[in-house]
């Protein structure tokens, strides 16, 4: 299991991303979850920032992209936000590395996919600790761990959507919790995540690993409401967070759950 990584900001800036990926984290060994058939993501060539909460609660996110569109940073504590690109796909293989640099933060990072509008998308969210949150008269509680949610919000970006995203349980008219695993993230650790989405058969699968160790596997989750769209990193109330080696493949060929 990798140790905490000193001077990680310096390494991200000064090392080629592939060196940081293979040598900086895993030594000279190939990571077992990597699929070289995946293509570098184009989601950062033109970046579209989607803010999902009221600006008066927290400010806007500050997304920074580099390494030819493979590396994302979110540098400030902000309202929930997604960094989207132009690519639109239906069946999707999506993977990357993610790490929180700050040791004092505990909120949500993740990835959005099948994004159709700021009211309709799936989001994978990951929280370090459990805690309550109240805003605009709405009281919520977010559990530690990995959450997969379907967003179908009647209000769109608002205080209500912001608090519904924070709440673990489903919120009528805004969010549906599809799956939750209590495993929390830890600061300074580079986790590899992978999302497989097959809308034609209504299957989503999520896995997370650290080094050569698999940590979380959702198995097949069945939901066919949203059938493709754009995708990109998600962050809520969390700063100094990195998404690296973000790659995707539009995969329309697999037509059975046995192949997922």
DOKOL-761600 format. One line per 3 residues: number of its first residue (from 0); their letters; for each residue x, y, z of N, C-alpha, C. Coordinates in nm, 3 decimals, always signed. Layout:
NUM	a	X:Y:Z:X:Y:Z:X:Y:Z; ... $
END
This chain:
0	xxx	+0.085:-0.119:+0.000:+0.000:+0.000:+0.000:+0.089:+0.124:+0.000; +0.066:+0.220:-0.092:+0.155:+0.336:-0.100:+0.154:+0.418:+0.027; +0.267:+0.476:+0.061:+0.275:+0.566:+0.175:+0.227:+0.704:+0.135 $
3	xxx	+0.211:+0.791:+0.234:+0.178:+0.929:+0.204:+0.286:+0.988:+0.115; +0.245:+1.078:+0.027:+0.337:+1.129:-0.074:+0.383:+1.269:-0.038; +0.507:+1.291:+0.002:+0.555:+1.425:+0.035:+0.569:+1.510:-0.090 $
6	xxx	+0.552:+1.643:-0.071:+0.574:+1.740:-0.179:+0.493:+1.705:-0.304; +0.369:+1.664:-0.284:+0.292:+1.617:-0.399:+0.264:+1.727:-0.498; +0.247:+1.852:-0.450:+0.221:+1.961:-0.543:+0.340:+1.979:-0.637 $
9	xxx	+0.460:+1.974:-0.581:+0.579:+1.991:-0.664:+0.589:+1.879:-0.767; +0.554:+1.757:-0.727:+0.567:+1.644:-0.819:+0.467:+1.656:-0.933; +0.346:+1.700:-0.903:+0.246:+1.713:-1.008:+0.287:+1.818:-1.110 $
12	xxx	+0.345:+1.926:-1.062:+0.380:+2.036:-1.151:+0.505:+2.004:-1.234; +0.606:+1.942:-1.171:+0.735:+1.931:-1.238:+0.757:+1.798:-1.308; +0.681:+1.694:-1.277:+0.699:+1.565:-1.340:+0.600:+1.548:-1.455 $
15	xxx	+0.643:+1.482:-1.558:+0.549:+1.438:-1.659:+0.443:+1.351:-1.593; +0.317:+1.364:-1.636:+0.208:+1.294:-1.569:+0.228:+1.144:-1.566; +0.278:+1.087:-1.678:+0.296:+0.942:-1.680:+0.404:+0.900:-1.581 $
18	xxx	+0.510:+0.983:-1.562:+0.610:+0.952:-1.462:+0.548:+0.957:-1.322; +0.464:+1.059:-1.300:+0.398:+1.070:-1.169:+0.309:+0.949:-1.146; +0.239:+0.907:-1.250:+0.148:+0.793:-1.239:+0.224:+0.665:-1.208 $
21	xxx	+0.319:+0.629:-1.295:+0.385:+0.499:-1.279:+0.496:+0.499:-1.174; +0.584:+0.599:-1.177:+0.701:+0.595:-1.089:+0.674:+0.664:-0.957; +0.600:+0.778:-0.963:+0.577:+0.854:-0.841:+0.484:+0.784:-0.745 $
24	xxx	+0.394:+0.697:-0.797:+0.297:+0.632:-0.711:+0.321:+0.482:-0.701; +0.343:+0.418:-0.813:+0.347:+0.272:-0.815:+0.486:+0.215:-0.843; +0.590:+0.300:-0.843:+0.722:+0.250:-0.880:+0.724:+0.223:-1.029 $
27	xxx	+0.802:+0.126:-1.074:+0.814:+0.097:-1.216:+0.723:-0.015:-1.262; +0.624:-0.051:-1.180:+0.537:-0.163:-1.212:+0.406:-0.113:-1.272; +0.353:-0.190:-1.365:+0.226:-0.154:-1.426:+0.114:-0.169:-1.324 $
30	xxx	+0.027:-0.070:-1.319:-0.086:-0.078:-1.228:-0.186:-0.180:-1.280; -0.235:-0.271:-1.194:-0.320:-0.380:-1.243:-0.453:-0.335:-1.298; -0.500:-0.214:-1.261:-0.630:-0.169:-1.309:-0.620:-0.091:-1.440 $
33	xxx	-0.498:-0.059:-1.484:-0.485:+0.025:-1.601:-0.521:-0.051:-1.728; -0.590:+0.017:-1.817:-0.628:-0.040:-1.945:-0.571:+0.050:-2.053; -0.464:+0.004:-2.120:-0.397:+0.089:-2.218:-0.481:+0.114:-2.342 $
36	xxx	-0.593:+0.044:-2.356:-0.679:+0.070:-2.470:-0.766:+0.194:-2.449; -0.772:+0.243:-2.325:-0.845:+0.366:-2.301:-0.767:+0.482:-2.362; -0.839:+0.584:-2.406:-0.778:+0.698:-2.470:-0.772:+0.816:-2.373 $
39	xxx	-0.670:+0.903:-2.387:-0.667:+1.023:-2.304:-0.797:+1.102:-2.318; -0.850:+1.146:-2.207:-0.977:+1.218:-2.210:-0.959:+1.355:-2.274; -1.060:+1.396:-2.349:-1.058:+1.529:-2.410:-1.145:+1.625:-2.331 $
42	xxx	-1.183:+1.588:-2.210:-1.282:+1.670:-2.140:-1.228:+1.805:-2.099; -1.096:+1.824:-2.099:-1.044:+1.953:-2.056:-1.000:+2.042:-2.172; -1.013:+1.997:-2.296:-0.971:+2.083:-2.407:-1.051:+2.213:-2.406 $
45	xxx	-1.181:+2.201:-2.386:-1.266:+2.316:-2.360:-1.344:+2.283:-2.234; -1.319:+2.357:-2.130:-1.375:+2.327:-2.000:-1.500:+2.409:-1.974; -1.607:+2.342:-1.932:-1.731:+2.407:-1.897:-1.757:+2.384:-1.749 $
48	xxx	-1.756:+2.490:-1.671:-1.777:+2.478:-1.527:-1.926:+2.489:-1.496; -1.978:+2.390:-1.426:-2.119:+2.388:-1.387:-2.126:+2.403:-1.236; -2.182:+2.514:-1.188:-2.196:+2.538:-1.046:-2.337:+2.500:-1.003 $
51	xxx	-2.347:+2.421:-0.897:-2.474:+2.360:-0.859:-2.537:+2.418:-0.734; -2.466:+2.508:-0.666:-2.519:+2.568:-0.544:-2.521:+2.719:-0.552; -2.573:+2.783:-0.449:-2.579:+2.930:-0.448:-2.442:+2.990:-0.421 $
54	xxx	-2.404:+3.094:-0.493:-2.270:+3.153:-0.474:-2.251:+3.216:-0.338; -2.361:+3.252:-0.269:-2.346:+3.316:-0.138:-2.305:+3.218:-0.029; -2.327:+3.087:-0.049:-2.287:+2.989:+0.052:-2.137:+2.967:+0.049 $
57	xxx	-2.087:+2.925:-0.065:-1.943:+2.914:-0.090:-1.919:+2.977:-0.227; -1.795:+3.019:-0.252:-1.764:+3.076:-0.382:-1.760:+2.972:-0.491; -1.731:+3.018:-0.612:-1.720:+2.927:-0.726:-1.591:+2.847:-0.719 $
60	xxx	-1.597:+2.726:-0.773:-1.477:+2.642:-0.780:-1.374:+2.706:-0.873; -1.247:+2.672:-0.851:-1.140:+2.717:-0.940:-1.072:+2.593:-0.998; -1.115:+2.553:-1.116:-1.061:+2.435:-1.183:-0.939:+2.473:-1.265 $
63	xxx	-0.833:+2.396:-1.254:-0.711:+2.416:-1.331:-0.681:+2.285:-1.403; -0.653:+2.291:-1.533:-0.625:+2.171:-1.611:-0.486:+2.182:-1.674; -0.419:+2.067:-1.690:-0.285:+2.065:-1.747:-0.256:+1.926:-1.801 $
66	xxx	-0.132:+1.904:-1.844:-0.086:+1.775:-1.897:-0.173:+1.727:-2.013; -0.207:+1.820:-2.102:-0.282:+1.784:-2.221:-0.422:+1.732:-2.192; -0.481:+1.777:-2.082:-0.617:+1.736:-2.052:-0.628:+1.613:-1.965 $
69	xxx	-0.517:+1.566:-1.907:-0.521:+1.448:-1.822:-0.521:+1.481:-1.673; -0.490:+1.605:-1.637:-0.476:+1.643:-1.498:-0.567:+1.760:-1.463; -0.648:+1.743:-1.360:-0.738:+1.846:-1.309:-0.703:+1.877:-1.164 $
72	xxx	-0.712:+2.004:-1.127:-0.701:+2.044:-0.988:-0.818:+2.135:-0.954; -0.873:+2.117:-0.833:-0.973:+2.209:-0.781:-0.913:+2.268:-0.655; -0.889:+2.400:-0.656:-0.798:+2.460:-0.559:-0.865:+2.531:-0.443 $
75	xxx	-0.995:+2.557:-0.449:-1.060:+2.635:-0.343:-1.181:+2.560:-0.289; -1.213:+2.586:-0.163:-1.334:+2.530:-0.104:-1.453:+2.602:-0.165; -1.544:+2.527:-0.226:-1.646:+2.593:-0.309:-1.779:+2.521:-0.300 $
78	xxx	-1.879:+2.585:-0.358:-2.008:+2.520:-0.380:-1.987:+2.396:-0.466; -2.085:+2.303:-0.469:-2.070:+2.186:-0.557:-2.052:+2.230:-0.701; -1.958:+2.165:-0.769:-1.921:+2.209:-0.904:-1.874:+2.089:-0.985 $
81	xxx	-1.899:+2.095:-1.117:-1.854:+1.993:-1.211:-1.773:+2.061:-1.320; -1.662:+2.001:-1.360:-1.582:+2.048:-1.473:-1.611:+1.957:-1.592; -1.687:+2.006:-1.687:-1.729:+1.927:-1.802:-1.650:+1.962:-1.927 $
84	xxx	-1.641:+1.866:-2.017:-1.584:+1.891:-2.149:-1.687:+1.868:-2.257; -1.641:+1.863:-2.381:-1.733:+1.854:-2.495:-1.775:+1.712:-2.530; -1.695:+1.612:-2.490:-1.723:+1.473:-2.530:-1.859:+1.428:-2.476 $
87	xxx	-1.938:+1.367:-2.565:-2.067:+1.310:-2.527:-2.067:+1.164:-2.569; -2.093:+1.076:-2.474:-2.090:+0.932:-2.502:-2.211:+0.866:-2.438; -2.243:+0.747:-2.489:-2.351:+0.668:-2.431:-2.290:+0.563:-2.340 $
90	xxx	-2.246:+0.451:-2.394:-2.178:+0.349:-2.312:-2.035:+0.394:-2.288; -1.990:+0.386:-2.163:-1.869:+0.454:-2.124:-1.782:+0.367:-2.033; -1.650:+0.365:-2.061:-1.548:+0.321:-1.967:-1.471:+0.446:-1.927 $
93	xxx	-1.467:+0.477:-1.799:-1.403:+0.600:-1.751:-1.319:+0.567:-1.630; -1.194:+0.615:-1.627:-1.108:+0.586:-1.513:-1.009:+0.698:-1.490; -0.951:+0.700:-1.371:-0.851:+0.800:-1.338:-0.799:+0.779:-1.197 $
96	xxx	-0.707:+0.865:-1.160:-0.654:+0.870:-1.023:-0.708:+0.994:-0.955; -0.727:+0.986:-0.825:-0.770:+1.104:-0.751:-0.701:+1.106:-0.615; -0.676:+1.228:-0.567:-0.608:+1.245:-0.439:-0.644:+1.380:-0.379 $
99	xxx	-0.666:+1.382:-0.247:-0.686:+1.506:-0.172:-0.555:+1.538:-0.101; -0.501:+1.656:-0.126:-0.373:+1.693:-0.068:-0.388:+1.738:+0.077; -0.489:+1.819:+0.104:-0.507:+1.875:+0.238:-0.544:+1.766:+0.339 $
102	xxx	-0.481:+1.771:+0.456:-0.511:+1.674:+0.561:-0.624:+1.722:+0.652; -0.674:+1.843:+0.632:-0.778:+1.898:+0.719:-0.917:+1.891:+0.658; -0.927:+1.854:+0.531:-1.057:+1.853:+0.463:-1.126:+1.717:+0.480 $
105	xxx	-1.259:+1.716:+0.463:-1.331:+1.588:+0.482:-1.454:+1.574:+0.393; -1.470:+1.662:+0.294:-1.596:+1.662:+0.218:-1.588:+1.579:+0.090; -1.665:+1.617:-0.013:-1.691:+1.529:-0.127:-1.603:+1.560:-0.248 $
108	xxx	-1.548:+1.453:-0.306:-1.492:+1.459:-0.440:-1.556:+1.346:-0.520; -1.547:+1.353:-0.652:-1.606:+1.246:-0.731:-1.600:+1.274:-0.879; -1.694:+1.216:-0.951:-1.700:+1.228:-1.097:-1.845:+1.222:-1.139 $
111	xxx	-1.882:+1.306:-1.234:-2.016:+1.306:-1.289:-2.013:+1.242:-1.428; -2.120:+1.171:-1.465:-2.129:+1.112:-1.599:-2.275:+1.107:-1.640; -2.299:+1.081:-1.768:-2.433:+1.093:-1.827:-2.495:+1.228:-1.791 $
114	xxx	-2.411:+1.331:-1.795:-2.458:+1.467:-1.764:-2.536:+1.520:-1.884; -2.664:+1.549:-1.862:-2.751:+1.601:-1.966:-2.789:+1.747:-1.943; -2.796:+1.785:-1.817:-2.820:+1.924:-1.778:-2.782:+1.936:-1.632 $
117	xxx	-2.786:+2.056:-1.578:-2.751:+2.077:-1.437:-2.857:+2.020:-1.343; -2.962:+1.962:-1.399:-3.066:+1.896:-1.319:-3.072:+1.747:-1.342; -2.997:+1.695:-1.441:-3.007:+1.554:-1.480:-2.868:+1.497:-1.506 $
120	xxx	-2.820:+1.414:-1.413:-2.690:+1.348:-1.430:-2.672:+1.243:-1.321; -2.574:+1.154:-1.343:-2.527:+1.065:-1.238:-2.402:+1.127:-1.176; -2.380:+1.099:-1.045:-2.259:+1.147:-0.982:-2.209:+1.044:-0.881 $
123	xxx	-2.080:+1.015:-0.890:-2.011:+0.934:-0.791:-1.946:+1.030:-0.693; -1.981:+1.019:-0.564:-1.933:+1.112:-0.462:-1.866:+1.032:-0.350; -1.757:+1.089:-0.295:-1.680:+1.016:-0.193:-1.647:+1.110:-0.079 $
126	xxx	-1.683:+1.070:+0.045:-1.664:+1.156:+0.161:-1.574:+1.090:+0.265; -1.496:+1.172:+0.333:-1.400:+1.121:+0.432:-1.465:+1.089:+0.566; -1.549:+1.181:+0.618:-1.611:+1.162:+0.749:-1.760:+1.190:+0.742 $
129	xxx	-1.834:+1.139:+0.839:-1.978:+1.164:+0.848:-2.002:+1.292:+0.927; -2.099:+1.371:+0.881:-2.131:+1.495:+0.952:-2.263:+1.551:+0.901; -2.318:+1.644:+0.979:-2.442:+1.712:+0.942:-2.409:+1.845:+0.872 $
132	xxx	-2.505:+1.896:+0.799:-2.489:+2.024:+0.729:-2.627:+2.087:+0.714; -2.637:+2.216:+0.745:-2.762:+2.289:+0.734:-2.739:+2.416:+0.654; -2.828:+2.440:+0.558:-2.821:+2.562:+0.478:-2.960:+2.594:+0.425 $
135	xxx	-2.997:+2.721:+0.430:-3.126:+2.764:+0.376:-3.245:+2.699:+0.444; -3.228:+2.657:+0.568:-3.336:+2.591:+0.640:-3.346:+2.442:+0.617; -3.256:+2.387:+0.534:-3.255:+2.242:+0.506:-3.144:+2.176:+0.587 $
138	xxx	-3.181:+2.079:+0.670:-3.084:+2.005:+0.751:-3.057:+1.870:+0.686; -2.930:+1.836:+0.672:-2.893:+1.713:+0.604:-2.784:+1.641:+0.683; -2.758:+1.516:+0.644:-2.649:+1.440:+0.704:-2.581:+1.359:+0.595 $
141	xxx	-2.450:+1.379:+0.582:-2.371:+1.306:+0.483:-2.286:+1.200:+0.550; -2.305:+1.075:+0.512:-2.226:+0.965:+0.567:-2.090:+0.957:+0.497; -1.989:+0.912:+0.570:-1.860:+0.882:+0.509:-1.877:+0.769:+0.407 $
144	xxx	-1.793:+0.770:+0.305:-1.794:+0.661:+0.209:-1.828:+0.706:+0.068; -1.847:+0.606:-0.018:-1.871:+0.626:-0.160:-2.021:+0.621:-0.187; -2.070:+0.721:-0.260:-2.212:+0.728:-0.294:-2.227:+0.735:-0.446 $
147	xxx	-2.322:+0.663:-0.500:-2.362:+0.680:-0.639:-2.505:+0.731:-0.639; -2.527:+0.846:-0.705:-2.659:+0.909:-0.704:-2.704:+0.942:-0.845; -2.835:+0.934:-0.863:-2.897:+0.988:-0.984:-2.960:+1.121:-0.947 $
150	xxx	-2.925:+1.225:-1.022:-2.980:+1.358:-0.997:-3.090:+1.386:-1.098; -3.208:+1.412:-1.049:-3.323:+1.454:-1.130:-3.391:+1.564:-1.051; -3.333:+1.684:-1.055:-3.373:+1.792:-0.965:-3.478:+1.883:-1.026 $
153	xxx	-3.582:+1.906:-0.950:-3.686:+1.997:-0.996:-3.644:+2.141:-0.992; -3.545:+2.174:-0.910:-3.501:+2.313:-0.897:-3.377:+2.344:-0.977; -3.294:+2.242:-1.005:-3.164:+2.269:-1.064:-3.074:+2.336:-0.961 $
156	xxx	-2.967:+2.404:-1.005:-2.872:+2.464:-0.911:-2.941:+2.556:-0.810; -2.922:+2.526:-0.682:-2.992:+2.597:-0.576:-2.943:+2.547:-0.442; -2.985:+2.615:-0.336:-2.955:+2.566:-0.202:-3.015:+2.428:-0.181 $
159	xxx	-3.134:+2.403:-0.237:-3.197:+2.273:-0.217:-3.117:+2.161:-0.282; -3.067:+2.185:-0.403:-2.986:+2.082:-0.468:-2.855:+2.063:-0.394; -2.794:+2.172:-0.348:-2.669:+2.163:-0.274:-2.685:+2.075:-0.150 $
162	xxx	-2.792:+2.096:-0.075:-2.813:+2.016:+0.047:-2.855:+1.874:+0.013; -2.928:+1.855:-0.096:-2.966:+1.719:-0.138:-2.845:+1.639:-0.181; -2.748:+1.703:-0.245:-2.623:+1.635:-0.280:-2.548:+1.593:-0.155 $
165	xxx	-2.548:+1.677:-0.053:-2.476:+1.645:+0.071:-2.543:+1.530:+0.145; -2.673:+1.524:+0.143:-2.750:+1.421:+0.214:-2.726:+1.284:+0.153; -2.694:+1.186:+0.238:-2.672:+1.051:+0.187:-2.799:+0.990:+0.132 $
168	xxx	-2.907:+0.998:+0.206:-3.033:+0.937:+0.162:-3.094:+1.011:+0.044; -3.182:+0.946:-0.027:-3.251:+1.008:-0.139:-3.333:+1.127:-0.091; -3.340:+1.229:-0.174:-3.421:+1.348:-0.146:-3.526:+1.359:-0.256 $
171	xxx	-3.651:+1.347:-0.219:-3.760:+1.346:-0.317:-3.755:+1.470:-0.407; -3.765:+1.447:-0.536:-3.765:+1.556:-0.633:-3.628:+1.608:-0.670; -3.520:+1.545:-0.615:-3.386:+1.596:-0.643:-3.284:+1.485:-0.666 $
174	xxx	-3.271:+1.393:-0.571:-3.166:+1.291:-0.581:-3.220:+1.153:-0.546; -3.159:+1.051:-0.607:-3.188:+0.913:-0.571:-3.056:+0.843:-0.541; -3.043:+0.788:-0.420:-2.924:+0.713:-0.384:-2.934:+0.573:-0.446 $
177	xxx	-2.838:+0.539:-0.533:-2.837:+0.409:-0.599:-2.750:+0.307:-0.526; -2.647:+0.357:-0.456:-2.553:+0.266:-0.389:-2.466:+0.345:-0.295; -2.430:+0.284:-0.181:-2.340:+0.347:-0.085:-2.249:+0.241:-0.025 $
180	xxx	-2.121:+0.275:-0.012:-2.023:+0.190:+0.056:-1.952:+0.277:+0.159; -1.934:+0.231:+0.284:-1.884:+0.318:+0.390:-1.735:+0.348:+0.388; -1.660:+0.294:+0.291:-1.515:+0.315:+0.291:-1.483:+0.462:+0.266 $
183	xxx	-1.406:+0.529:+0.356:-1.373:+0.670:+0.338:-1.242:+0.690:+0.263; -1.225:+0.809:+0.203:-1.095:+0.841:+0.147:-1.002:+0.892:+0.257; -0.871:+0.884:+0.233:-0.770:+0.938:+0.324:-0.685:+1.038:+0.247 $
186	xxx	-0.640:+1.145:+0.312:-0.559:+1.246:+0.242:-0.423:+1.192:+0.202; -0.373:+1.243:+0.090:-0.239:+1.207:+0.044:-0.228:+1.072:-0.023; -0.340:+1.003:-0.041:-0.340:+0.871:-0.103:-0.395:+0.881:-0.245 $
189	xxx	-0.326:+0.820:-0.340:-0.367:+0.824:-0.481:-0.452:+0.702:-0.512; -0.582:+0.722:-0.521:-0.676:+0.613:-0.548:-0.708:+0.607:-0.697; -0.715:+0.486:-0.749:-0.761:+0.468:-0.887:-0.906:+0.423:-0.885 $
192	xxx	-0.989:+0.495:-0.960:-1.130:+0.462:-0.971:-1.164:+0.428:-1.115; -1.268:+0.350:-1.132:-1.314:+0.314:-1.266:-1.466:+0.306:-1.265; -1.527:+0.363:-1.367:-1.672:+0.359:-1.384:-1.703:+0.295:-1.519 $
195	xxx	-1.788:+0.193:-1.519:-1.840:+0.134:-1.641:-1.989:+0.162:-1.647; -2.035:+0.218:-1.758:-2.176:+0.251:-1.772:-2.227:+0.195:-1.904; -2.330:+0.110:-1.895:-2.392:+0.049:-2.012:-2.541:+0.082:-2.011 $
198	xxx	-2.579:+0.200:-2.059:-2.719:+0.242:-2.052:-2.815:+0.150:-2.125; -2.770:+0.085:-2.234:-2.862:+0.002:-2.312:-2.911:-0.118:-2.234; -2.834:-0.163:-2.135:-2.880:-0.273:-2.050:-2.900:-0.225:-1.906 $
201	xxx	-2.886:-0.094:-1.883:-2.917:-0.036:-1.754:-2.821:-0.075:-1.643; -2.691:-0.082:-1.671:-2.594:-0.126:-1.571:-2.486:-0.021:-1.550; -2.454:+0.002:-1.423:-2.341:+0.086:-1.382:-2.256:+0.003:-1.286 $
204	xxx	-2.123:+0.013:-1.299:-2.035:-0.055:-1.204:-1.920:+0.038:-1.167; -1.887:+0.041:-1.039:-1.783:+0.129:-0.985:-1.680:+0.045:-0.912; -1.551:+0.074:-0.933:-1.446:+0.010:-0.854:-1.342:+0.113:-0.816 $
207	xxx	-1.281:+0.092:-0.698:-1.177:+0.181:-0.646:-1.064:+0.094:-0.591; -0.940:+0.131:-0.623:-0.825:+0.057:-0.573:-0.715:+0.150:-0.527; -0.621:+0.096:-0.454:-0.504:+0.169:-0.406:-0.382:+0.083:-0.428 $
210	xxx	-0.291:+0.128:-0.517:-0.180:+0.043:-0.554:-0.233:-0.084:-0.618; -0.188:-0.199:-0.570:-0.236:-0.326:-0.623:-0.354:-0.382:-0.544; -0.407:-0.303:-0.451:-0.512:-0.351:-0.361:-0.648:-0.300:-0.404 $
213	xxx	-0.742:-0.389:-0.442:-0.878:-0.344:-0.466:-0.946:-0.310:-0.333; -1.019:-0.199:-0.330:-1.082:-0.153:-0.206:-1.234:-0.163:-0.210; -1.293:-0.122:-0.321:-1.438:-0.115:-0.331:-1.481:-0.162:-0.469 $
216	xxx	-1.584:-0.245:-0.475:-1.644:-0.286:-0.601:-1.794:-0.292:-0.581; -1.865:-0.212:-0.657:-2.010:-0.202:-0.638:-2.087:-0.323:-0.689; -2.023:-0.403:-0.778:-2.102:-0.500:-0.853:-2.194:-0.425:-0.949 $
219	xxx	-2.283:-0.497:-1.013:-2.372:-0.434:-1.111:-2.485:-0.360:-1.040; -2.499:-0.232:-1.073:-2.607:-0.147:-1.022:-2.700:-0.121:-1.139; -2.829:-0.141:-1.119:-2.923:-0.134:-1.230:-3.003:-0.004:-1.225 $
222	xxx	-2.982:+0.078:-1.328:-3.059:+0.201:-1.344:-3.043:+0.246:-1.489; -3.153:+0.262:-1.560:-3.145:+0.295:-1.703:-3.212:+0.427:-1.736; -3.223:+0.516:-1.638:-3.295:+0.642:-1.659:-3.217:+0.737:-1.750 $
225	xxx	-3.089:+0.755:-1.721:-3.006:+0.848:-1.799:-2.918:+0.767:-1.893; -2.926:+0.799:-2.021:-2.862:+0.714:-2.122:-2.755:+0.790:-2.200; -2.658:+0.839:-2.126:-2.544:+0.902:-2.190:-2.544:+1.053:-2.179 $
228	xxx	-2.426:+1.111:-2.202:-2.409:+1.255:-2.195:-2.263:+1.288:-2.176; -2.237:+1.401:-2.115:-2.100:+1.444:-2.090:-2.054:+1.397:-1.952; -1.928:+1.424:-1.918:-1.874:+1.375:-1.792:-1.760:+1.464:-1.748 $
231	xxx	-1.726:+1.455:-1.618:-1.615:+1.533:-1.566:-1.608:+1.528:-1.415; -1.496:+1.576:-1.357:-1.476:+1.574:-1.212:-1.581:+1.656:-1.138; -1.612:+1.610:-1.017:-1.708:+1.676:-0.928:-1.640:+1.704:-0.795 $
234	xxx	-1.676:+1.816:-0.732:-1.621:+1.851:-0.602:-1.724:+1.933:-0.524; -1.734:+1.909:-0.393:-1.826:+1.986:-0.308:-1.758:+2.016:-0.175; -1.739:+2.146:-0.147:-1.683:+2.195:-0.021:-1.541:+2.144:+0.003 $
237	xxx	-1.467:+2.114:-0.100:-1.336:+2.051:-0.085:-1.234:+2.123:-0.172; -1.117:+2.152:-0.117:-1.012:+2.219:-0.194:-0.887:+2.133:-0.201; -0.791:+2.176:-0.283:-0.662:+2.106:-0.300:-0.684:+1.959:-0.334 $
240	xxx	-0.758:+1.937:-0.441:-0.792:+1.802:-0.485:-0.746:+1.783:-0.629; -0.697:+1.663:-0.660:-0.639:+1.633:-0.790:-0.710:+1.513:-0.853; -0.738:+1.524:-0.984:-0.780:+1.411:-1.067:-0.673:+1.398:-1.175 $
243	xxx	-0.610:+1.282:-1.186:-0.499:+1.264:-1.279:-0.524:+1.144:-1.369; -0.457:+1.144:-1.486:-0.464:+1.030:-1.577:-0.609:+0.995:-1.611; -0.692:+1.098:-1.630:-0.834:+1.076:-1.659:-0.848:+1.033:-1.805 $
246	xxx	-0.903:+0.914:-1.826:-0.914:+0.856:-1.959:-1.053:+0.796:-1.977; -1.097:+0.790:-2.104:-1.226:+0.730:-2.129:-1.225:+0.654:-2.260; -1.323:+0.567:-2.274:-1.348:+0.497:-2.399:-1.499:+0.487:-2.418 $
249	xxx	-1.548:+0.529:-2.533:-1.688:+0.506:-2.568:-1.700:+0.360:-2.609; -1.775:+0.282:-2.532:-1.779:+0.137:-2.552:-1.923:+0.094:-2.575; -1.959:+0.078:-2.701:-2.096:+0.043:-2.738:-2.113:-0.105:-2.765 $
252	xxx	-2.007:-0.184:-2.749:-2.012:-0.321:-2.800:-2.057:-0.423:-2.698; -2.038:-0.398:-2.570:-2.070:-0.499:-2.470:-2.219:-0.497:-2.438; -2.284:-0.609:-2.459:-2.431:-0.609:-2.452:-2.487:-0.702:-2.347 $
255	xxx	-2.402:-0.756:-2.258:-2.455:-0.842:-2.153:-2.388:-0.812:-2.023; -2.459:-0.836:-1.911:-2.403:-0.807:-1.780:-2.285:-0.897:-1.748; -2.274:-1.012:-1.810:-2.163:-1.103:-1.784:-2.030:-1.046:-1.831 $
258	xx	-2.034:-0.945:-1.921:-1.912:-0.887:-1.974:-1.869:-0.763:-1.897; -1.942:-0.725:-1.794:-1.911:-0.604:-1.720:-1.826:-0.637:-1.598 $
END
